């Protein structure tokens, strides 16, 4: 008859890690990325060695030639928030470096969009001090998508800008206020965005107004008004009729 072996038993998730990862390290195809994507949302990631192996593979695949593999790698990194939320701060620089880098992907808007979604998850687990020197690059890169023709990228860019606004407390307050001033016309005009889904800009604008990121008596500031007007003019030639109309109305209110 079968006798149960004596001694300590190996937890099931540890056995899974020992079996799965040698295979994944050898065969790093699309099917492996599908497996990793699922694992990143699993609580078993709380096991330290298992998590390190996952992150190492995802970092490598985030630079893959195949855009679908890059997209899935970025999505997997964002899912760390579900699988091991307490580890997000520990790996904050690692995550931010890869996700911000993915915002510069010149070959795939899907990779950029996936990175934005992942950043939205990760940033909600962080504080201003956790972002560090990445704050500038992140803010500037997000702003480049405010007028993107891809509706999903525009929408997520405004969502991320709003998240950054809520994160900004001390160190980056002055810098972010300047970014808001430079983006103010864009934010106001996209309240009339041709795609209703981009209405996510509305809570961002409302929040920025409530925090007075612009001088309350901006109308008395001739230099600021002149800069705002110059920005408005650039939208007179927008490919979106709604934005052109909003720009004309805003210029008329000057």
C-alpha positions, 0 to 999 in steps of 0.5 A: 500500500502507498505510504505518505512520505515523511518530512515537510511537504512542498506547497502547491504554488511552490511546486508550480513555480518550480515546474513552470518557470524553467519551461518559460525561461526556455520557451518565451513565445506568445503562449508563455506571455498569455500564461504570465499575464494570468499569473500576474493577477494571482495572489501566489505572486506574494512568494518572493522568488516567484515574483522576481522571476516573473518581473525579470521575464516581463522586463525582457519581453517589454522590448520584444520585436513583436508588438503584441508581446510588448503589449502583454508584457506591459499589461502584466506589469500593471497587473502586479497591483492585483497579484502583489499590491504590497510589492508595488512600492518596492519595485516602483522605479523598475515599473515606472522606468519600463512603463514610461519607456513604453509611452515612447513606443513609436510602432504601436499605439496599443502598447502606449495605451496598455502602458497608460492603463498600467500606469493608472493602476500603479500610480494609485498605489504610490505617493508623490515622493515615490515617483521621484525624478520620473515625474517630469518625463511622465508629465511631459509625455502624457501631455503629448497625447492630449491631441492624439487622433486615437480616442483611447489615448486622449482619454487615458492621457487626461485620466493620468493627468488627473491622477498626477494632479491629485498626487502632486503635493509639495516637491513637484507642485510648482512644476506641475502648476506650470504644466497645467498653465501650458495645457490649460487651453487644451484642457478647456477645448477638449471639454467639447471633444468630438468623442464623448468618451474623452469627457474624462477631461471634465473631472480633471479640469474641475479638480484643477480649478478647485485647487487653483492651479492657475492664478485666480486673477489670470484675466489681469495678467496680460502676458498669460492671456497673450500666451493663452490666445496664441495657443487657442489660435493653433486650434483654429486649424484642428481636424475636429469641427467641435474643437475648432468651434470651441477654440473660436468661442474661447477666443471670442470670450477673451 
